[in-house]
Amino acid sequence: METLDLFSSYKDSTFENFKAFHQKNPYVYSKLRQMATEWKDAGHTKVGIKMLFEVLRWQHGLKRLDGEEFALNNNFAPHYARLLMAENPGLEGLFELRTIRSI
């Protein structure tokens, strides 16, 4: 995904793991985008990405489309928040961003 180039200056193993997970599990990004858009369309101006992680875990039991299980690492949350806002202008400002300490 081209937008991941925005993060090319990150020299972090967590980010490298995130990129690999994201490429292997595009369904996660798709569902997070859907939930964030629904939340914003309902009139909310802020949401926590970790709340969306927990909803995704509960709703889908973390089964990939091929039926194989995977774990959704909480360390990926800030990367998903940034990616969602970078690729979806309508979601800009929905997530509060903080400095990623490991970078």
MARVOVEX-649822 format. One line per 8 residues: number of its first residue (from 0); for each residue x, y, z of N, C-alpha, C, O. Coordinates in steps of 0.2 Angstrom, whole numbers, plus 2048, in hexadecimal, padded with zeros to 3 digits. Layout:
BEGIN
NUM = X,Y,Z,X,Y,Z,X,Y,Z,X,Y,Z; ... .
//
This chain:
BEGIN
0 = 804,7FA,800,800,800,800,804,806,800,809,807,804; 803,80B,7FC,808,811,7FB,808,815,801,80D,818,802; 802,816,804,802,81A,80A,807,818,810,809,81C,814; 809,812,810,80E,810,815,814,813,814,818,813,818; 815,816,80E,81C,81A,80D,81C,820,811,821,822,813; 816,822,813,816,828,818,81A,827,81E,81C,82B,822; 81B,820,820,81E,81E,826,825,81B,825,828,818,829; 828,81D,81F,82E,81A,81D,834,81C,822,839,819,822 .
8 = 833,821,825,838,823,82A,838,820,831,83D,820,834; 833,81C,832,833,818,838,838,812,838,838,80E,833; 83C,812,83D,841,80C,83D,83F,808,843,843,809,848; 83A,805,843,837,801,849,835,7FA,847,831,7FA,842; 837,7F6,84B,835,7EF,849,82D,7EE,84A,82A,7EA,846; 82A,7F1,84F,823,7F1,84F,81F,7F3,849,81B,7F0,846; 822,7F9,846,81F,7FB,83F,820,7F6,83A,81C,7F5,836; 826,7F3,83A,827,7EE,835,823,7E8,836,820,7E5,831 .
16 = 821,7E6,83C,81C,7E1,83D,815,7E3,83B,812,7DF,838; 814,7E9,83C,80D,7EC,83A,80D,7EC,833,807,7E9,830; 812,7EE,82F,811,7EE,828,810,7E6,825,80C,7E5,821; 814,7E2,828,813,7DB,826,80C,7D8,827,808,7D5,823; 809,7DA,82D,802,7D8,82F,7FD,7DB,82B,7F9,7D8,829; 7FE,7E1,82A,7F9,7E5,826,7F9,7E2,81F,7F3,7E2,81C; 7FE,7E1,81C,7FE,7DE,815,7FB,7D7,815,7F8,7D5,810; 7FC,7D3,81A,7FA,7CC,81B,7F2,7CC,81C,7EF,7C7,81B .
24 = 7F0,7D1,820,7E9,7D2,823,7E5,7D8,821,7E4,7DC,825; 7E4,7D9,81A,7E1,7E0,818,7DA,7E0,81B,7D7,7E6,81B; 7D7,7DB,81D,7D0,7DB,820,7D0,7DF,826,7CB,7E3,827; 7D5,7DF,82A,7D5,7E3,830,7D5,7EA,82F,7D0,7EE,832; 7D9,7ED,82A,7D8,7F4,828,7D1,7F6,825,7CE,7FB,827; 7CF,7F1,821,7C8,7F2,81E,7C3,7F3,824,7BE,7F8,823; 7C3,7EF,829,7BE,7EF,82E,7BF,7F5,832,7BA,7F8,834; 7C5,7F7,834,7C6,7FD,838,7C4,803,834,7C1,807,837 .
32 = 7C5,803,82E,7C3,809,82A,7BB,809,82A,7B8,80F,82B; 7B8,804,829,7B1,803,829,7AE,806,830,7A9,80A,830; 7B1,803,835,7AE,805,83C,7AF,80D,83D,7AB,810,840; 7B5,80F,83C,7B7,816,83D,7B2,81B,839,7B0,820,83B; 7B1,819,833,7AC,81D,82E,7A5,81D,831,7A2,822,831; 7A3,817,833,79C,816,836,79C,81B,83D,797,81E,83E; 7A1,81B,841,7A1,81F,847,7A1,826,845,79D,82A,848; 7A5,828,840,7A5,82F,83E,79E,831,83B,79C,837,83D .
40 = 79C,82D,837,795,82E,834,790,82F,839,78B,832,837; 790,82C,83F,78B,82C,844,78C,833,848,788,834,84C; 791,837,846,791,83E,849,797,83E,84E,798,844,851; 79B,839,84F,7A0,83A,854,7A6,83D,851,7A7,83C,84B; 7AA,840,855,7B0,844,852,7B7,841,855,7BC,842,852; 7B6,83C,859,7BC,839,85C,7BA,831,85D,7B5,830,85F; 7BF,82D,85D,7BF,826,85F,7C6,823,860,7CB,826,85D; 7C6,81F,865,7CD,81C,866,7CE,816,862,7C9,811,861 .
48 = 7D4,815,85F,7D5,810,85A,7D5,809,85E,7D3,804,85B; 7D7,809,864,7D7,803,868,7D0,801,86A,7CE,7FB,86A; 7CB,805,86A,7C4,803,86B,7C2,7FF,865,7BE,7FA,865; 7C4,802,85F,7C2,7FE,859,7C6,7F8,858,7C3,7F3,856; 7CC,7F7,85B,7CF,7F1,85B,7CB,7EC,85F,7CA,7E6,85D; 7C9,7EE,865,7C5,7E9,869,7BE,7E7,866,7BC,7E1,867; 7BB,7EC,863,7B5,7EA,85F,7B6,7E5,85A,7B2,7E0,859; 7BB,7E6,856,7BD,7E2,851,7BF,7DB,853,7BD,7D6,851 .
56 = 7C2,7DA,859,7C4,7D4,85C,7BD,7D0,85E,7BC,7CA,85D; 7B9,7D4,861,7B2,7D1,863,7AE,7CF,85E,7AB,7C9,85E; 7AD,7D3,859,7A9,7D2,853,7AB,7CC,84F,7A7,7C8,84C; 7B2,7CB,84E,7B4,7C7,849,7B8,7C1,84C,7BA,7BD,848; 7B9,7C1,852,7BD,7BB,856,7C4,7BA,853,7C7,7B5,853; 7C6,7BF,84F,7CD,7BF,84C,7CE,7B9,848,7D3,7B6,848; 7C9,7B8,843,7CA,7B3,83E,7CB,7B6,838,7C7,7BB,836; 7D1,7B4,834,7D2,7B7,82E,7CD,7B4,829,7C9,7AF,82B .
64 = 7CC,7B7,823,7C8,7B4,81E,7C9,7AD,81C,7C4,7A9,81A; 7CF,7AB,81D,7D1,7A4,81B,7D0,79F,821,7D2,799,821; 7CD,7A2,827,7CC,79E,82D,7D2,79E,832,7D1,79B,837; 7D7,7A0,830,7DD,79F,834,7DD,7A5,839,7DB,7AA,838; 7DF,7A3,840,7DF,7A8,845,7E5,7AD,845,7EA,7AB,842; 7E4,7B3,847,7EA,7B7,848,7E8,7BC,84E,7E3,7BC,850; 7EE,7BF,850,7ED,7C3,856,7EE,7CA,854,7F2,7CC,84F; 7EA,7CF,856,7EA,7D6,854,7EE,7D9,85A,7EC,7DA,85F .
72 = 7F4,7DB,858,7F9,7DE,85D,7F7,7E5,85E,7F6,7E9,85A; 7F6,7E7,865,7F5,7EE,867,7FA,7F3,865,7F8,7F9,864; 800,7F1,864,805,7F5,862,804,7F8,85B,807,7FC,858; 800,7F4,857,7FE,7F7,850,7F9,7FC,850,7F8,800,84B; 7F6,7FE,856,7F0,802,856,7F2,809,853,7EF,80C,84F; 7F8,80C,856,7F9,813,853,7FB,813,84C,7FA,818,849; 7FE,80E,849,7FF,80D,842,7F9,80D,83E,7F8,810,839; 7F4,809,840,7ED,809,83D,7EA,810,83D,7E7,812,838 .
80 = 7EA,813,843,7E7,81A,843,7EA,81F,83E,7E6,822,83B; 7F0,81F,83E,7F4,823,839,7F2,822,832,7F1,826,82E; 7F2,81B,831,7F1,819,82A,7EA,81A,828,7E9,81D,822; 7E5,819,82C,7DE,81B,82B,7DD,822,829,7DA,824,824; 7E0,826,82D,7DF,82D,82C,7E3,830,826,7E0,834,822; 7E8,82D,824,7EC,82F,81E,7E9,82D,818,7E9,831,813; 7E6,827,818,7E2,825,812,7DB,827,811,7D8,826,80C; 7D8,829,816,7D1,82B,816,7D0,832,819,7CF,833,81F .
88 = 7D0,837,815,7D0,83E,817,7CA,83F,81B,7CA,844,820; 7C4,83C,81A,7BE,83D,81E,7BF,83A,826,7BB,83C,82A; 7C5,837,827,7C6,834,82E,7CB,839,831,7CD,837,837; 7CE,83E,82E,7D3,842,831,7D1,845,837,7CB,848,838; 7D5,844,83C,7D4,847,843,7CF,842,847,7CE,844,84D; 7CD,83D,845,7C9,838,849,7CC,835,84E,7CA,834,854; 7D3,833,84D,7D7,830,852,7DC,835,855,7DF,839,852; 7DC,835,85C,7E2,839,85F,7E8,836,85E,7E9,830,860 .
96 = 7ED,83A,85C,7F4,837,85A,7F9,839,860,7F9,83F,861; 7FD,835,862,802,836,866,809,834,863,809,830,85E; 80E,836,866,815,834,863,816,82D,864,814,82B,86A; 818,829,85F,819,822,860,820,822,864,825,824,861; 820,81F,86A,827,81F,86E,82C,81B,86B,832,81D,86C; 82B,816,867,830,812,865,833,814,85F,838,811,85C; 831,81A,85C,835,81C,856,83A,822,858,83D,824,853 .
//
